[in-house]
Amino acid sequence: MLHPQVTAAAKLRRRLTAEQLSASPYERLLAVRAAMEESNEAETGPALPLPVVADLDANGVPCRLYATRTDAPVFVYLHGGGWCYGSIETVDRFCRRVADRSGLAVLSVGYRLAPEHVHPAALDDAATVLDHVRKNGAELGVDPSRLAIGGDSAGGQLATVTARRQRDNGTPLDFQALIYPALDPLTSAESYDEVGEYGLDRASMKLAWETFVPDPAHRLTPDVAPLAVADLSGMPPTLIITAEYDALRDEGADYADALVTAGVPVVHTRYMGVNHGFARKLATIDAARAAADQVASALRAALTF
């Protein structure tokens, strides 16, 4: 059963007006972006104070660093939002909690969004940030020799593609944490039919993929579709979180199975009673706090050595 907190949280975000719904696709997208930002405080709650919260420029990519101590391992985080919306602000409270609970430094990435910047812009930004951390760790006060990556939804896709590219480049990451990652451009999973009425449906996800990767010829390449990668061996140990009432539920589970088959250590946790997007809503959904703490615990165990 869908948890009542999920229903209550959904009411906090302003719905688009009839005029906005009848506007051009780009104007509707701008309205969705604005509505998400406007509801952010109510959904995610007050900011947890930390010793270090600093906005910085990672060779042209805006980022925000959260830390409780110096020389900590680094968790690079990529926000969700269908590659088209979301921001450093919309995952600020989540990143603060993970930094506080894990003892790691969390670096949240403000990658470029589609349709203004289509694939591979966001992926290039993630690579730029990792390179910046490795080269400037001492200046940032972090330990770049212990490095993890993660993200939610679209950010989960960017994170695991980046992890695979780092593996291929001979610079493997130590861990990845993927929260209901978007991994299948074909939107073929049965979960779209079973639970597509709970906030994320197939039509919305197809539009997100098409906006992010306009050229259909690129949508099933390894840099877009992680499930299309032939060899997943050597990927970092992985935490995958999925949600019972999420249309992306099955592709996350399929990816967990594929990683296990390739010999990658994996923990896959399905949170019951919640839907897509729950994990950042710390003020409104109890399971969000549990998920953030699970990510923090997994990072602490994997990188504090």
Secondary structure, DSSP 8 states (H G I E B T S, - for coil): ---HHHHHHHTTS----HHHHTS-HHHHHHHHHHHHHHHHHHHH-S----SEEEEEEETTEEEEEEESSSSEEEEEEE--STTTS--TGGGHHHHHHHHHHH-SEEEEE----TTTS-TTHHHHHHHHHHHHHHHHHHHHTEEEEEEEEEEETHHHHHHHHHHHHHHHTT---SEEEEES----TT---THHHHHTTSS--HHHHHHHHHHH---GGGTTSTTT-GGG-S--TT---EEEEEEEE-TTHHHHHHHHHHHHHTT--EEEEEEEEEETTGGG-TTT-HHHHHHHHHHHHHHHHHH--
